[in-house]
Structures are given as structure tokens and as C-alpha cells.
Amino acid sequence: MKSLGLLLGVATVAAALPAGAADIDDPNAMVAVPAPSEKALGYYWSGNVIWAVEQLLGFGLPALLLFTGLSARLRTFSAGIGRGHFYPTLVVYLVVLSVLLFLVELPLSYYVGYAREHAYGLSTQRLTKWTGDQVKSLGVGLVVGALVLWVPYLLLARSPTRWWLWTGALSLPFFALVLLVSPIWVAPLFNKFGPMKNKVLEGEVLATASQAGVEGARVYEVDKSVDTEKVNAYVTGVGNTKRIVVWDTLLRRLKPRQVRFVVGHELGHYVLGHVLTNIFISAALTMLGLYGAHRTADLLLARFGARFGFAQLSDVASLPLLMLLLSVFSLVIGPATLALSRYHEHEADRFALELTRDNHAGASGFVALQQQNLAVPRPGALYKFFRASHPPIGERIDFINQYRPWQTGQPGRYDKHLHR
């Protein structure tokens, strides 16, 4: 909790200096939180509208498939193609439904992912690249669905009262496998990964990782400038797949010390076990959501089954019903999971500060991120409650400006993880 006196002190310095005016060579210099630009405010408000539309579609499209009986007709069509066999019917249904939803959602996807990003100067992506990425995403989803969707439906048929328990339990190794496979097989489908071109900075990044106790990681520079002007970095993988990934846009926009702070933040997630924690929480929430669907679906089928065109959840035509119920669950549980994510991000900021002890690089780096990504530093409470997976940038800069336990000889919370 920040003291009022300290906040007033920071505010006084902030009022006296324009954003980024402090000496970059002084790691203790305060950094002001700049006001959002008009463009950033427009991006923020239009994003809220898009989020609301996406929530309505998440509920409306599955409901439409159910109450029109279209899902049941798609199942009948798929059963004809699959000659009534379980797995072929499931795969054909999955393909037809996925392609249908892809086409229905395509105009919104185009506006959100292409037209709007270009209008706000955040995208450099060619239409052919955007289209190709959309098709690749659809293909990846179909492959994953064909590999795993048969599991819950087989369990629904074999264990109708405990299927949610076994499916939830199996989601744990599935999420772990995704963590292992995605960096190697999925991410390179969309962007080119290669060694960092700036070898001096690469050495500094690896030295920062070594100080954080992360050894054996490889540094990759990903060519994101073909897609976006936004900036990002992340640490992913385990064992031989462990890698530090930095977008080329971030390397162009941030100074080396700011890059090291961002990498320190991402290393914090890795060292503090946030990824592993999220895997277990995701599996637990999956089980809880499936249990809620299990308890609710029978009630809906008893009342609307004739209209839906199926009477049992084990019928593949029930997929939109599961989608609908899980969407409701996600909306209800979303604020809690977002709060946990914001806590993890806050602690990763703390880790980066204790690792680098470079407050100015961290705060000025967030100013650059705010301006480049068109972020609003202090969004409304509803935005934070329902949408924000990260603390508002204004709050992060405030914290970075004031957190300096080493200056008073106090131990850092994560000193035990650091190798100086």
C-alpha cells in the first residue's frame, strides 16, 4: 500500500517533469505518468464496445444453434457422412461447426484484427498475411479439437455421472502438453523466430537470466513487425524448450536497460512459478466449469430438449450447449481469474525491480509501452474488473517509482531467487 506522502511526492515530481524527461542514466529518477492521447482514448472506448459485442456473440451464437435445431441437423448430416460411427461423426461435426462459426464471425474478426488495428496505426500486416493467419488458426483449432474432443464425449457415454471429473483431471496433462508443444510447433507457424541480432544485448539478456537463476535458456527474436507496431516479450517452455522471446518491435522501441527490465519481468513469471500455478488453476477451473455444465445441462435438456433436437449431453449436437454454459461460467469466474493475473503481474514487476534495481528503466519502459500500445494508464473500475489481466500502467509506474527496499537496507521479497 502506497503512503499518501509518497504519492504526493511522486505527483510533485511528475507535475514538474514531462514524461521521459528524467535522466535515463539515473536509475532512481522519478517518471511521470503521461495522460492518454485522444487516439488512445478512442481505442479504449471502442475496445469496450467490441468486448461487449464479443460477449453477446459468445452467448448468442450457441443459443441460436440450439434453439433453431441447427446443431441437431448438423449432427444428422455429420452422422450420414460418418456412417453413424462415433469418431468420424464427431470430426465431421467439428469441422462443419467450426467453419460455420468462422464464417459468421469473420466480419467482426476482420474489423477487430485488421481494419481497426490499421486505422489506429497499430498494424503493419498485409491482408494476405492476416488471412493466412486466420486460416492457420482455424486449422490448428480443428487439429487440436479432433485430437481431444472425443475424450469428453466418450466419457459422457461411458460415465455420465463422473465424466466432468475425469475430463477435468485429464485437462491438467493437456495444458502441460500445450505449454511444451506450442513454442516449438505452433508459434513458428505464424511468425519467424531467429537468434537475437544484437549480440551485445543478447549477452546482457542472458546475464540477467543467469542472475535470476534461469540457466540454459535460448534467446529468440521474433519478427512481429510484419504484423504489428505493438511490443511484447515472454519466457516460455521448460527444460530443452526453455526460451526468452523478444519481439523485434520491442527492441526497436525500448532502450537496452528497458529491455532488460521487461525481460526481468518475464523471468519473474518463470522463476515464481506463475506458469505452473496457472496450469493447475486452469485444470481446476475446467473441472469446476464442467461440473457446473453437468448439473445445469440436464435441467435445460428436460425443458428444451425437444426444441434442441437431442435429449442427452453425450450427443455431439450438445457441443453448443457446452460452449454456452462454459461461456456463462467464464463470465462469472472471470473477475477472480483476472484479479489473480493482475497479482502475478504485480509480483513480476517487483521481481524485475529487485533483479535490476533500475526503477527508471522500468517506469520509463512502461511509458513507452503505454504510448506505443495506445494504453489508457488509469482505466475505469469496470474495465479493470471485467477485462484487465494486467494492472493499469499508471498503477505500475506508481509502484515502480516508490519500491526501493535496497536503499534502506531492507531485504527484497525475492532475494533468495537472485544470484548477484
N, C-alpha and C positions, 0 to 999 in steps of 0.2 A: 504494500500500500504506500503510495507516494504521499509525503507530508505536504501540507499547504504551503509552508515556507519555501520548500524546494521547488514546488511548482511555480510559485511566484517568481523565484529567482530565474528559473529557466525561461519563463514567459518574458521577463525583463530583457534577458539576453536575446531572446528570439525577436522581440519587438525592435531591438536596436540593429539587428543584422538581417540582411536579405538571405534567403535560403542559399546555402552553399558558400556564404561569404567568409566563413571561418577558415583559418589556415589549415589546409589538408595535412600539413606536417605536424600539427599538434593533435595527438590522439585524444586530448582532454577537452578540446574546444566544443562548445555547445552548438547545436544545429537547430535552426528554426523549422517548424512545420509549415510548409507553404500552403496557401489557400488553393483549393481546386480550381482549375481553369473552367471556363464555360463549356469547353468541349468535354472535359471530364464529367461535369455535372450532367450534360446531355447523355453521355454514355451510361452513367449511373442510373438515371431515371428510366431510360429506355431498357436497360438491363432488368430493372424491376418488373416492367411490363412483360418482357419476354419470359421471365421466370414464372409469372402468374399464368401466362398462356401455356407454358410447358406443363405446369401442374394440372391445369384443366384438361389438356390433351392426355396426360398420364392417367387420368380417371375416365375421361370421356371416350377415348378410342376403345379400351377394353369393354366398357359398358355397352357401347354401340355394337361391338362384335357379338356380345352375349344376347342382348335384348332383341336384336334383329334376327337371331338364329344363324347369322353368317358363320360363326365359328363352327357350329354343328354341320353346316353344309360343306365347309372346307374340310372337316374331318371325314365326311362321307366321300367327298371327292378324293381325298388322300387315301382312304381305305381302298377305293377302287383301283387307284394306281399301284398301291402296295399289296393288292390282292388279299387284303384283310390281315396280313401279317403285322405283328406289333411294331417291330423296328422300322421297316420300310414306311409304314403308315405314319409313324412319328416323324421321320425325317422329311417326308414329302409335306406333311402338315407344317412343320417348322419352316421349311423353305418358302412355301406359299404364303404363310402368315407374315414371315419376316420381310419378304419382298413387298407385300401389300402395305405393311406399315411403313416401310422405307419410302415407297412412292407417295403415300399420303402425307408423310412428314417432310418430304423433300423440299417443298417451297419454303417452309419455315427454316429448315436446315440451311438452305441456300442463303436466306436473308441473314440469319444469325451468324453463320460461319464464314460467309463470303462477302455479301453485299455490305452488311453493316460494318464489318471489320475494315473493308476498303474505304468506306465513307468516312470513318474516323481516323484514317491514316495508320491503322494498326496492322495491316496485312500487305504483304508483297506477293501473295500467292497467285499464280496463274489459274484460270478457271479449269484448265486441263488437269493441273495438279490437285486442285480441290476435288474435282470429280473422281479422279483416280483414288484419292484417299477415302472418299465416301464408299466407293465400291469395295476397296480393300477392307474397310471396317465391317461392311456387310458380310464379306466373305469370311473374315476372322470370326465374326459372331456366329455364322452358320456352322463353321467347323467346330467351334467350341460347343455350340448347342447340340450338334449331332453326337459329339463325344460324351456329353454328360447328361443331357436331358432325359435319356432313357432310365437313368438311375432312380430319380424320384417317382417316375411313373411305374416302374417295375415294383418299387417298394409300396406304392399305393395299392397295387393289385395283390401283392403278397402279404403285406402287413398294414391293412387300412387303418388300424388304431395307433400304430407306432411309426408310421412312415416318416413323420416330421422329425422324430428323434434320430433315426438312422441317417436321414438326409442331412440334418444339421451336423451330425458328427462327421460325416464324410466331407462336409464343406471345409473342414479345417485343413486336411491334406490338399484339397483342391486349391485353396487360397495360397498355401505354401508353394505348391507347384507353379502357380501363376507367377509368383514372385521370382522363382528360379528361371522360368521359361521366357517371360516377357522381355527382359533386357536382351536376350540372345536372338530370339526368333521373331518377336512381334515388333518391337520398336524399330529395328532396321528396315522393316517393310515400308515405313513412312518417311524416314529421313536417313541421310548418310552420316554414319559415325566414323570418326577417324581420330588419330592422335592429335593432341593439342599442338598447334603450330608455334606458339610462343613457348619455346623450351625453357626459358628462364622462369616464366610464370608457372609452367608445369612443375618445375623443381620446387618452387615455393609452395604450390598446392600440395605436393607430396610431402613436403616437410611439415606443413600444417596438419596433414592427415596423420603423420607419424607422431606429432605432439599430442594428437587426440587419441593415440593408441590404435589407430587403424593402419595396419601394415598390409602390404601385398595388393593394394587396390591399383587399378589402372585408371588413367585419366583419359576421357574421351571428349572431343569437341564435336558437337552435333550441328549440322548445317540447317539451322532453323530459319535463317534469313530468307530462305526460299518460300517460307510460309508466313512469317510474322515479323513485326517490329518489337514484339514483347520480349521480355528477358526472363530467364529462369535457369536453375541448376538443380541437380538432385544427386543423391547417393543411393544406389540400389544394388540388389544381388547379395549373395552370400558365398563364402568360400571362393572358388575359382571364378565365379561370375561377379564378384565384388567390383564395382566401378563407380567412379566420380564422373558425372556427366555435366558438362557446362555448355550452354547454348552459345553459339558464336555471336549472337546479338548481345548477350550479356558481356562478353569480352570486349566488344566494341564500345559499349556504353559506360562501363564502370572502370575505374582505376584499379591497378593491381591490388592495393590494400583493401578496396571494397570487394573485389572478387574473393580475396582470402576470407573476408568476414562472411560472405554468402556461403562459401564452401564450408566454413566453420559451423555455420547454422545447420547445413545439411548433414555434416558429420555428427552434429549433436543428435539428430534424429536416429542416426545409426547406432551411435555409442550408447544412448539412453534406452535403446530397445523399443522405440516407438513403433517400428515396423512390425516387430513380433507381437507387441501388445495389440496393434490394430488387427492382426490376423486372428488372434484369439477372440477379440471383441466382435469382429465381423462374423466369425463362426457362431458365437453365442447369439448374436442378433439374428442371424439367419435361422437358427433353431427356434428362437422366440417368435420370429415372424411367421415361420411355417406352422408353428403350433397355433398361433392366432388364426391363420388361414384354415387350419384343420377344424378348429372349433366353430368358425363362422360359416364355412362353406356349406356344411350340412343344412344350416338354417336357411341359407339362400336357395339351395337346391330344392328344399322341401317346398318353398314358396314359389320359386320361379323356374324350377327345373323343366317344366313343360314348355315354357317360353324359350328357355335356353336351348332346348333340344338334346339335353343329356341329363342323367339322373345321378351320376357318380363322379367323384373327383378324379377317379382313375381313368376316366375318358379323356383322351388327348384334347378334346374340344374344350376342356376346362382350363387350358393354359391362360386365356384372357382373364378368367376368374381369379386365378392365382396372381396374375400381374396386377389386377385391380386391388386385391386385398393387400398385397405386399406394398403397393404404392401408398395405400392408406396408412399402413404400418410405418413406412419410411417417413411420411409427413409428420406423424405423431412423434416418432422417436428421433427425428432429425435434429431438433434443437439440442438434445442431450449429446448426440454424437458430434455435432458442431462445437459444442462447448468443450468437449474433450479434445478435439482437434486444435482449438484455439489455445488450450492449456499446453499441449505438446509444442505448438509453435512458439509460445512464450518461453518455455523452458529451453528450446533450441536456441532462441535468441540469447538467453542467459549463458548457455554453454559457449556460444560463439564469443561472447564478451569475455568470459573467463579464459578462453583459449587464446584470443588475440590481444585482449586488453586495449583495444583500439576503438573507443566509443565513437570518435568522429567518423571513422571509416564506415562503421555500421549505420549510424544515423544518416550520414550523407548518402550512403548507398541506398537507403530506403527512400530518401527524397528523389533520387534518380529513378528508382523503381516506380514511385508514385507518378512522376511526370511522364515516364515512358509508357507505362501501362494504363494511363488515364484513370488512376485510382482516386477515390474521394477519401481523404485522410480520416474524417470523422463522420461516417455514415449514420443513418438513423438507427434507433434501437430495434425496429422490426427487421431491418436488413441484417443487423448483427445476429439477431435471434434465429432467423429462418435461413439465412444464406451464407453467413461468414464462416468459412473454415479457418481463417487466419484472423488474428487480432487486427483491428483497424491500424493503418500505418501511423496515424497520429499517436495512438497509444504506444506503439512500438518505439517510435522515436523518443517519446517522453521517457519511457523506461530506459532506453539506451543512454540518454543524456544523464540520467541520475544514478545508474547502477555502477558503482566503482568500489567494491569492498576492499580491493587490494590497496587503495590509497590510505585506508585507515588501519591496515594490518589485519583485517578480518579475513577468515578463510572463505573461499568460494564454495558454493554448494557442490560443485563437481570437480574440485581439486584432485580427488582420488583417481579420476579418469585421465588426468593430464600428465604428460611426460615432458617436463621442461629441461 
